[in-house]
């Protein structure tokens, strides 16, 4: 899938609330965005937690996930996918929008 490895794509995650370790913070595995094949599946990962307003910017090729939320409060985040001109998005639900849905939702 050529689009899945397009270097013109970046992910941005903004914490909308203070994130505790038990709230399922973003978990990343450093340097995995440089792999050309799956490689070692048992690499150590890091939790990315911070105060409301903290911004994380990373490659979609970096192994990442939300960890388990065992806290009573939700971990609210705003996530954006940035694509440079000519960038290719991988197919899938988060990247698919029908023309009739454009401008249908907004924040006030």
N, C-alpha and C positions, 0 to 999 in steps of 0.2 A: 504494500500500500504506500505509494509515493507520498501522498498527503500526510501520512502519519509521521514522516521524518522531515518535514519542511522546516528549515531553520528560520523562516520568517514569521514564526508563531511564538508568542510569549503568553504566559499566564500571570495574572495579577490577582492576589487575594487580599482583601482588606478586612481586618477584624472589626466587627461592629460592636462587640462587647469584649471586656477583659476575658482572656482565655486561660482557664485553669488547666493543670495537667490532666484532671479527670474529665474534662469537657470534650475530649476527642479532638485535640489539636491536629493541625496538619503534620504529617509524618513524611519525611523525605529520606531517600537513600543517596548520599553524596556520590557524585561522579558517574552515576548510571546513565546520564544523558550522553555520555561519551562512548557508550558501548555500541558495537555494531552487531552483536548477537546477544541473546539473553544472558549468558555468563553465569556467574555465581549467584544463586538465589538466596544465599544466607548472609548477605552483607549487612553490617550494622546500619541502623537508621537513626535519625534524629527527629525529635519533636520540635515543632516551631510554634511557640506560644508567645503571646504578648498582650499588651494593653489595647484597648479599643483605639482604632485608628492606625494600628501597626499595619504595614504593607509588606507583603512577600511577593517577589517577582521571580519566576522560574520558568525553565523550559518545560514544555509538555512531555518531552522525552525523558525527563528526570522521573524516576519511580517515585510516586507520591500517592497519598491516600489520607483520608480522615481516620484517625485512630478511634478506638471505642470510647463512647461518651457514657461514663458511669455517674455523671453529675446530674443533679435535678434540673439544672438550667441548660437550655439549648446553646449551641455555639453558633451564633449568627455571623455570617460572613457575606461579603459581596465579592463575587468572582467574575473576572472579565477575561476574555480571550482576545489578545491583540494580534492582528494580522497585518503584516506589511503589504504594500501594494503588490499584487501578483501572487501573494501567498495562497497556498492550498490548504483548505480545512479537511481534516479527516471526516468521513461520513459518520453519522450517528445522531442520536436524539439531541444532545446538547448543541449541535451545530446546524440543525436542520430547521428552517423556517419557510413556510409557504408564503408566497407573495401576498396573499390576502391577509396574512397575519402581521405584516410589517406595520409598525406604528400603532398596533392595537393595544399594547400595554405600556404604561409609563408610571413613574413615581411622581407624586405631588408633594 
